[in-house]
Amino acid sequence: MDSLGNRDIVVTTPEKLDFALRNNPELLDAVGLIVLDEGHSIGVEEREVRYEVLVQRLLKREDASQRRIVCLSALLPTGEELNDFVAWLRHDEPGEPVTSNWQATRRRYGQIVWQGDRARLTFRVDAERPFVPAFITAKPGLGQRRTPFPKNGQEFTLASAWRFVEQGQTVLIYCPIKKSVEPLAAVALTLKEQGYLDSLLPRELSDEKRQHFTEAVNIGTEWLGAYHPAVQCLELGIAVHHGSLPRPFQRAVERLLRDQILKVTIASPTLAQGLNLSATTLLFHSIYRNRKTIPPEEFINVAGRAGRAFVDVEGQVVCIDFENKLGRAWEGLVQASQKRDVKSGLFRLVMQLCLQMQAKVRGNMEQFIEYVTGNRAAWEPPAPTDDDENLQHIWRSELVRLDSAILALISHDVDVNDLARALDDVLEGSLWQRSLQRGSENVQLAAKAVLNGRAKFIWDNSTPLQRKGAFYAGVSFDTGVQLSTRAAELNSLLVASDAEFLAGDVENAITHTLEFARIAFAIAPFDLEEFPAGWENIIRQWILGYSLADIAGGIESEVVSFVENALVYKLVWALEAIRVRAIAAGELDEDSFNGFTAMAVETGTNLYAASLLIHCGLASRAAAIKAVNDENGDFTDTREMRRWIFSPAVKRRTFDANWPTPTTGSLWRDFVDGLGRETLEKWDETNFETAINWHAEPLRAGTPVRIKNGKAVFSIKWDPVGELLQEISDTGGVFVAHVTLVMGSQTPLVGIRISAGQ
């Protein structure tokens, strides 16, 4: 997230904004406009419920009237759901949505069905179904292979992708299960060796594109190893993309896609979560996850990636059906794509829980409400069935989402007897309330019983500090209680490792980090299903700066998955959750932590200066570590880092094409160029106070105001309110300040901290 400081534009994600506001609600005091992209992201999944609750919290802030919210979406429905959605965002103030039916590309839906020795491609064009009878034909076995090609769904998917590329199209293959991505990439490599697939990599590339390609291979080799399928597939012209791949490699691959060097992308469900990838043709490798069709919301989001705006006239969304069994399910998803459900995700989540609880009660509404509000067993997971063995996992996941929503909505010190009223107050005018009111009387009674009952259960089984700690840490109620139970031990380990990393006592720091990890990895959601052999040594070598190729020892995929999922994601999350929880609960102050442990785990180096370089965008661990060691980099913040980078000694090194290493020289120069020399001295702070000539009544102390052209004073909503008696010179733009009352003065002054001054 960009610094809020004195900037008028902040680019961030809902998750980052939510985390920032949990820990510092004042961050939005000077923000007058919030733009919500993908504003239709209302649903029952964790990100969607969190998104809805975040918007509701923004609308219930005391300063909500000083801020505008603009929602952008290409997928909102019409009718009463849209009316509810708009009324919610507008706080029932009169107004209509701004709509347009224009689309950059048309979307066509089709199927490729295998028919024994050939594939039939069929498209929907209004009421017609034009088709190509032999879009793909079988090829005989080659070499030692006796079976014809394609022999299964994986090969059929890849054969279809290559056929579309032959027609001059780019192809995006969507895998609903992340574990399917790399195996599909491995099959592509095998088919290349067997002679069924040719490389799609352009034979001629410009010098700039060739450099980008080489850099991507080098980054992949460093982070993943030369034999990882994602790295080897680059030479085949395939981009492999999923959430567990190292972020530097993801960025390098995304640049190759923008350069149109890679023609085929194999992507995971990350694609449905806002990843900005698109192609002419989108192939659904499968439409199932855990034996169920993917949710319509996911299908709609993914289908939106078909067709590159202002490049393709049409985008093609195609189902791969090797066994000819998906026709009805595919038609159902296509029909669902014509509409969008933006009924409250919180309401839908509660109703899903209601249905599962009703199956346990099997009584009338009065008995159901009594069961929910007075029986601890109501919150125990239902027994798994033959039809759904994942029922208990789904139940726990849904409760986690509901708990997080409740903890985010209600003040943690509310008396248990006032819970129902507090919930009604915070949800007044919400999308939850509007969706609830459109249900029957029984639906309303059941939904409110579950929401109020769960809130009471949480309050009866926790203290205000436990609830506060769970909220600020961004974890569920159950996780918060477990962290609270182990808090003394976890706090001590984190404080010790932070201090030891700072002091250079790396071995003891790693020992304490490992002790922390053993505890954290046993607590959901930081827990792991399985550990690679020697996982503790993997953590040790990772922090010491070993390359992943050296650590892996022949199990690259397993080690990479552990590092990216267990370390960079879950362990860093646990470290941050403990830090935030301890501060919020008043157990430790902020100065007890320095963040060195989290940085070491996230970036794979115990050198804090190298971690900062990686955090700021340097794509190579090896380059960061070598540069810091070569030129005594001992900086501890970004300002010192910039001064070090543009120091005479480091500048001389930068001119050397082989520094920090022969394979990372271009990455280092790209990184330095991206920083921009002009930013070196930009962030000095200046304090300034002067009286204001008010146009009317002075604003109260603490009110944020805008200063334009060094003199004119405006409210956050750009209403003129006065002028400074003493002009600020050389400001060069608009700055945010706060009205303050100077000691001994009766005249409200404006106090300004200029973070962008010279």
N, C-alpha and C positions, 0 to 999 in steps of 0.2 A: 504494500500500500504506500502510495506517495505520502510524504509528510503533509499533514493538514496545514500546519503553520499559517503563512499568509497567502496561500494559494487559493484561488477560487475554484479550481477543478481538482477533484480527487478521483483517481481511477483505482478501483479495488474490487474484490469479490464479496458476495454476501457473507461468506464465512469469516473473512478477515475483518470486515466492518463489524460483524457481530462480536468477534473476539475483542476488537479494540474498544467497542462501546461497553462491554462487560467490565473492562478494567479502567476505563476512563470516559464516562458519559459526557464530559465537557468537550470532548474532541469535536463534537458537532455544533458547538455554540456559535461558531462563526461561519457555518455552512448554510447557505440560503437555498441551494438547489441540490436535490438528489435524483439522479437518473437511474432507473432500474431497467437494465437490459434483460431480455428473456423474462419479461414480467409475468408470463403465464406459468412460471415455475411454481405452481400451487399443486400440492399432492400429498400423498401419505409417506413418501420416502423421507429419510432423515434430513437431507438438504432442503427438501421442499417445505417440511413442517418448520424447520429452523428459519427459512426464508419468510414464511407467513408470520411467524411470531416476531421476527425482527421488524417487519413493516408495522405490525400492530404496536410494538413498543415505540417506534418512531412517531406514530400517530397519537400516542397517548402522552408524549412528552409535554411538559408545560410550555415549551417554546415552539410547539408544532405549528402554530399559526404564523411563525416567522420564516417558515421553510416550505418550499414547494417540492412535491414529488412527481416526477414524470415517469410513466411506465411505458416501455417500448416492447412490442410483441407482434409477431407475424402469425400467431396461432390462437388468438382469443376468439371465443365463440360469439354468437349473437343471442339475443333474447334475455330472459330474466337473469341468467348467470352473469352475463356481461353487465347488466344494470346493477346487480349486487356488487360486482367487482369494482365498477367505477364509483358507485356511491360510497363504498368502503374507502377507497383511496382519497376521495374528495371530502370525506367527513360529512357527507350528505349536503354539501353546498351545491347549489344549482350548477349544472354544466353537463356537456355531452362529450363523449370521446371523439377524438379526431381519427377518422378511419379512411382507408384507401384500399381498393381491390387490386391495385397494381402489383404485379410480381415481376421480378427481374427475369425469371425463367418459368416455363411451364413444367409441370411434373407429370411423368407418365409411369404407370405401375405395370409390371409384367412378371412373368414366370418363365424359367427355363426348366423343362421337365425332361428327364432322361427316358428314352423309349427303347432301350435294348442295345441299339447300335448307332443311335443318333439322338440329338437333343432338339426339342421343339421350343422355340421362343415365341411367346404370346404377349401382346400388350393390350391394355385397356385404352381405347380411344372413344370416349363418350359411350355410346351403346354398342359399338363395334369391337371386335376382337381380332385384329389382324395378326398374322403369325408367319414365322419363318420355319418351314418343316424340318430343315436340317441345318440348324445354326452351328452345331458341332457334330462331327462324325467320329466314330470310334477309330482308333489307330491300333495296329497289331503290336504284339510284344516285340521289343527290341533287345538285342543282345541276350543276356541270360534271363531276361524277364519273359514269362510266358503269357501273362494275363494282358488283355487289351487295355488301352488307355482311353478314357478314365475308368478306374475300377471301383471308386467309392466317392462319397460326398466331398472329401477334401480335394481329390484330383479333379472332380467335376467343377468345383468352385474355381480352381486355378485355370482350368481349360477355358472356362467362360470368361474369366478376366483377360486372358491373353487374346481371346477372340475379339473382345471389345477394343482392346488396345490396337489390334490390327486395323480396326476401323477408325483409328485416329482419336480415340477417347481416352480419358484418364479414368481410373477405376478405384473405388474405395470398397474394400471388403470388410463387412461388419461382423464381428464375432461376439455374440451376447455373453459369452463366458471368457474371462481374461485368459484362463488356462488353455484356451483353444488357439490363441494367437501364435505363440512360438512353435507349437507342433505343426500348424499350417505352413508357417515359414520354412520349417525343416523339410516338409514334403516338397515345397517348391524347389529347394536346393537339390533334393534327390532326383526330381523330375528333370532338372537341368542336366545332371550327370548322366541320366538315362537317355537323354536326347529328345525328350518330349517338349521341353520349353527352351526357348532362346532367351538370351539376356535382352532386357528392354532398355538398357542403358544407352543413351545416344553415343554414336561413335565419335562425334566431334563435339567438343565443348570449348567455350571461350576460356581464356586464361583465368578469369575471375570465377567462373562456374567450376572449372577444374580444381581450383584452390579450395572452394567450398566443399567439393566432394572429398578431396584428400583430407581436409580438416575433419569432416564427419567420420571418415574411416579411422583417423588417428584418435579422435575422441572416443569412438566406440571401442577401439582396441584397448585404450587405457582403462576405461571404466568397466568393460565387459569381457575383454579378451578377444583375440583375433578369430576364434572359432565359434563365437556366439552366433546363433542364427540371425539375430538382428543386424550384426555387423556384416556377415557373409552375404546377406540378402541385398546389401547396397550395390554390390557388383552385379546383381541380377536385375537392378532397377526397381527394387521393392523397398518400401518404407514399412518398418515394423514399429507399431506405436501402441504402448499400453502404460498404465499408471505406475508400474514397478520399474520401468527403465529409468536410468539416471537422468535427471533434468538436463544437464549439459548435452547429453546425447539426443534427447528429445528436441531441444532447440536446434541442434545441428540438422536433424532430419527434417524438421519443419521448414528450415531455410532451403533445403534441397527441393522440397515440394513447391515452395514459392518460386524457386528458380525453374520449375518444371523439368527437373532432371530425372526425378522418379515418377514413373507412370502408374504404379499400383501401390496402394496402401492397405495394410492389414491392421485393423484397429480394434480395440476392446471397448467395453462400455464407457470408458473415459470420453468417448466420442459423444455420448448422450449428455454429458455434464458440462457442455459449453466449450469444448475444444474446437478451435476454429480451423477445421479441415473440411474440404469439399472436393468433389470430383464430378465429371460428367455423369458417370454411372455408379450407382451404389448397389452392391451385391450383398444380400443377406445370406451369409454362410449358414445360418440357422435362425429360426424365429422362436426357439425354445430355451428356457433356462430352468433347471431343476424340474424338468418334465412338464413345465407350464409355458404357455406362450408369453412372450415378453409383454409388459404393460403397454396399453395403447399410447400413454404419454411418452414412453421411451421410443416407441416406433415412430411417433410423429416427430420427435426431436431429431432422431437419426435420419429419417427420410428427408428432413430439411437440408441435409448436406448434399443432396443430389442436385447438380446443376451449379456451375460457377457463375455468379452474378456478372452480367455484362460480357461474359465469354460464351456461355452456352445458351442457345435458344430454349432447349429442353433439358431437363434432368431426368434420368431414368432410374427408377427404384425397382429392383428385380430380385425375386425370390429364387434361390437355388434349390431344386427339388429332385434329388437323385432317385428317390424311391417312389416318387409320384404319390405322396400321401399328405401334402401340405395345402392342397387346393382350398378347402373350406376355411382352415385357420388363417391362411393368407388373405382370403377375401374379407374375413372378419376384421383383420387389422387394417386393410385398405379402407373399409367402410368407416372404421373408427378414426382414420386420419382426416376425415372430412369434418370432424367436429372436435372441440376441445372442452374438457370438463375442468372448470375452475371453481367448482364448489370447494369450500374450505377443506384443506387437507387435514387440519386438526379435527374437524367434524367427521370426515371419512375415516380417519384413524380410530377415533373413539367408537364409531359404528362397527368397524371390523372387530374391535375388542368385545363390543356388545354381543355380536352374533356368536362369538366363541364362548362367551360366558353364559349366554342363553341356553346353549347346548348342554351346559352342566347343570342348570337350574331346572329347566323344563317345567316352569310354573307360570302363573299370571304376573302382571306387571308389579303388583304389590310385593309378591314374593321375590321377584328379581331385584327390586330396589332394596329390600331388606337384606338380601344376600350380598349385594354389592357394598352396602354401607356398613354392615355389621359383621362381616365374616372374613377373617384373614385368608381363608382358603380361596376366596374369590380371585386372589392375585397369583395363585399357583398355576403353572402352565397346564393346559389340558393334556390328556394322554394322547400319544401319537396314534394315528390310524393307518390302516393298510394303504389308504389312498394318499395320505400325506404324512410321511415319516418325519418331515421337517417342521411339524406343527409347533413343537416346543421352542425351536429356534426362532420361528416367526413370532410367536407370542412374546418371548423375551425381547426381541428386537422392537416390537411395537410398544411394549411397556417403556423401554429406554427412551423412545421418541416422545412418548406422552410425558414421562417424568421431566425430560429436558425442557419441554414446553411449559409445564407448570412452574418449574423453578425459575424460568426466564420471565414469567409473567407476574408473579406475586412476590411482594417484599418478604424476605425470609424471616423477619421478626413479627409477622402478623400472628395474632392470637388464633389458636385453632378454632375457637368459637366464631371467629369473624371470617373464616376462609371462604364460605359460600358467597358472602357479600363482596369480599375482595375480588373473587373471580368474576362476579357479575359486573363489578365496576370496571375492571381492566379489559373485559371483553365487550363492553358496551359499544355498539356500532361496528363491531369486528366482522370479518368475513365468517367467522364461526357462528356468531349470533344470527347473521342473515341466512346462512345455510340451515341453521337449526330451525328457524321460524318457518321455513318452507316444508318442514317435515310434519308428520302427523303428531297428535298429542302423545301417543305412546313412544314415538321416536324421540320426541323432546324430553320426555320423562326419563327414558333409558339413558340417553346421551348425557344429560346433566347429572344423573346418578353416578355414572362411571367417572366423569370428570371430577365431581366433588368428592366421590368416594376415594379415588386415587390420591387426591390432594390431602385428604384427611389421613389416609394411611401413611403418607410421607411425613406429615407433621407429627403424627403419633409416634413415629419410629426414628426421629432424628432431632437434633438440637438446631437452633438458629444458626450456629456457627458451622455445623455440618452442611446445612442447606446452602449457606452463603459460600462455603468453600467449593461445593460441587458446582454451583452456578458459575462462579468466577473461573473455575478450572475448565468449564465447558464439558463436564461429564455428567453421566446419569446419576440418579439418586443412589442406586446400589453401589456404583463405582465410588461415589463420594463417601459413602459410609466405610467402604473398605480402605480407601486412602486415609480417612480419618483414623481408623483403627491402627494403621501402620505408620501414621504421620511422624511420630517421634523418630522412628528408625530411618524412614525415607528422607526426612528433613536433614537429619544428621549426616547421612551418606552424601546427599547432594551438596550441602555446605562444605563438607570436607573435600570432596572431589573438585569443586570449584576453586577452593583455596589452593589445593595442591597443583592443579593445572597452572594457576597463576604463578605459583612459586617455582614451577619447573620440575616438581616431584612427580614425574609422569607415571612411574610404576605404581606408586600408591594411589594416584588419581584413577588409574585404570582399575586397580583392585576394588576401590570403592564404587566405581561405575558398574563393575560386574556384579557386586553385591546388590546394588540398586536394581539392576536389570533382572536378577533372579526373582526378586519380589514383584517387580512391575509386570513381568511376563506371565505371572499367575493371576493377574487381575484383569477382568474384561473392562474395556475393549482393547487393552494392550496385550492380551494373551495371544499365544501362537498355537496353531494346531500341531505343528511339528517343527523340530529343530534339526538343522544339518549337523552332521558329525563334527565334533570339535568346535561348536558354535562360540564358546567362550574365547577360544584362541582366535577365531575369525574377528571378534570384536577387538581384541587386543591388537592384532596386526592392522586392522582397519584404522584404528586411532593412531597407530605408530606411522601411518602413511604408506604402507605396502600397497602395491597395485593390486587390483582385483584379480588380475591374471595370476599373480604370484600367490595370492591367498587361496584361489579356487582349487588348484591342484587337480584339474580334470572334471570338476563339478561346477563349471561356471554358472550355468543357469540357476542351480540351487543356491549358490552363494550370492549371486546378484539379487535374487528374490529376497533372501534373508536380509541383506544389507539395505535394500531399498524399502522393504516392507517393515521388517522388524526394527532396524536401527534408525534410518533416516526418517521414517514415519512414526512408528509406534513408540519407540524408546524416547525419541525427542519429544513427542506428545506427552508421554508420561513425565519426563523431566520438567517440562513447562507446566503441566497440570499441578505437580507437587509445589513448584515455586509459587505459582499464582494462588493456590489454595492456602499455603502457609502464610502468605502476606495478607490475604483476605480474612483469614481466621485470626489474625493477630498473633500468630505463634512466632513469627520472625519478621524483621523489617526488610525492606527491599535491599538494603546495603549488605545483607547477609549473603546475597547471591551476586555473581558476576557474569553468569551465562557461559563460562568457558567450557563446562562439561557438555552442554547442549551443542555448542558450536563444534566441539571436537567430534562428537558422535555424528552430527549431521554432515560435516564436510570431510571426515576421514583424515584428520591431521590434528596433532596436539599443539601445533604452532598457531597461536591465535591470529597472528598477522596473516598467515596463509589462509586461514579460515575466512578472514574478512575479504581477501581477494576473491575467493570462490563465491562468497555470498554476494559480492558486488558484480558478478558476472563472468569472471575468468573461468573458462570451460575445462581447464586442466588442473587436477590436483598436483600432478608432477611439476607443472610449470610454477604453480604457486609456491610449493615447498622449495623448489630449487632457487627461485628468485629471492625469496626471503632469506634463505641460507647464504646465497652468494653476496647479497648486498645488505646484510645485517638489518633486515626489516623488523623493527620492534614496535611498530605503531599499534595503537589500541582503539582508534576510531577512524572514520572515513576521511576526516579532514587531514589527520596525520598521514593517512595512506596516500592521499593525493599529493601531499608535499613530498613524500618519499618517492612516489612514481615520477614526479617531475623534477627531482633533484638531479644535479649534473651527473652523478655517478650512474644512476639508473637510466637516465636519458641516453648516456653513451652506450649502455648495454642494449637498449631498445633498438638502436640502429644495427645491431648484430642480428642477422637473419636466423642464426642458429641458437639464439638465447631466448629463453632459459634452456631449451633443448632443441636439437635439430627438428624434431617433429612438432614442437609447440611454439616456435618463433612467430608464425603468422597468427596464432591464437592470441599470443601476448600483445602483438601490435594492434590487432583488432580491439582487444580489451582497452588498451591505452587510448586509442583513437576514440572509442566510445565514451570514455570519461570526459573528454573535452578539456583542454587546458584552461579555458576561460572560467571553469567552475572552481578553480583552486582557492580563491580568496572570497568566494561569493557569500559565505554563510556567517560572517561576523555579525553579532547582535549589537543593536544600539537601543538604549532606553531614552525616551524623550517624553517630556510632559509640558503641556501648555494649556491655558484656559481656552474655553470655547465661547464664541458669541452665538448663543442659541437663538434659533428662529422662534421658538415657543418655549414650553416647559422643558427644563433640562431632563435628560434621561437619567434613570437611577444608576447608581454605582454598580459596576459589573456588567452593564449592558454592552454587547459587542457593537462596534460601529465600523464603517468603512471610511478611509481617508483617500480622496482622489485629487490628483494634481497638487499634492502637497498642502492643500488648504481646505477644500470642501469636505464637509462631514455628512455622511449619509447613514441611515439605518441599514441593517442587514438586508431589508427588502428594497433598498435604494430610494427611500424617501429622504429628501434633503432636510437636515435637522439643524445645521449650523455651519460656522466656519472657525478654523483655528485662528487665534489672535497672533500666533507666531508661525509663519509658514515653514514647512519642512522642505529643505532644498534637496535637489537631486534624488528624488525618490523614484522617478522613472515608472510610476504606475499606481496601482491601487493596493492599499495595505489595510489589514484588519487591526483594530485597536480595541481597548476597553475603556469605558468611562470609569474614572476613579476619583476619590475625594482625598486630596492631599492633606496630611496632618496639619492642623492649625488653619486650614482654609475653609471658607464656607461656599466657595465657588466650585462646582463640579468641573474637574479637568479631564482631559483625555490622556490616558497613559498609553504610550506606543512602544512596543518592542519590535523593531524592524529586523526581521531575520534575513532579509534579502538585500541589506544595505552593503555598501563597499567599505 
